[in-house]
């Protein structure tokens, strides 16, 4: 009987170690793509998946100038020019959104905007379209 008790104890310990290992791996993988700036850069395909996943609860923010925005934009995007002094204040109005997708023309301004958004809204998931509007298909 002692042998069976030891075997059960070892099995329980093994199961606990395996579960802890799985949880650790999940915690490490959960933020894959998220950089130390607090946002995640995504491809066009990933952005489309996120837009489907979040639906209307995701804010899509075009950080180009109003003139660029008028020339075409993604879906129901809202325009918040990252170079405008009001950007830092305006981005905070999206604090109730669970996720924000930010894009610009080529991906440069959106990285700056995503970093600002991540600082202003630490509880919100911030995604940045890495290839910009010029590569949106």
Secondary structure, DSSP 8 states (H G I E B T S, - for coil): -HHHHHHHHHHHHHHHHHHHHHHHHHHHHTTTTB-TTS-EEE-HHHHHHHHHHHGGGEEEEE-S-HHHHHT--STT-EE--TTSTTHHHHHGGGTT-SEEEEE-SSSHHHHHHHHHHHHH-TTSEEEEETT-GGG--
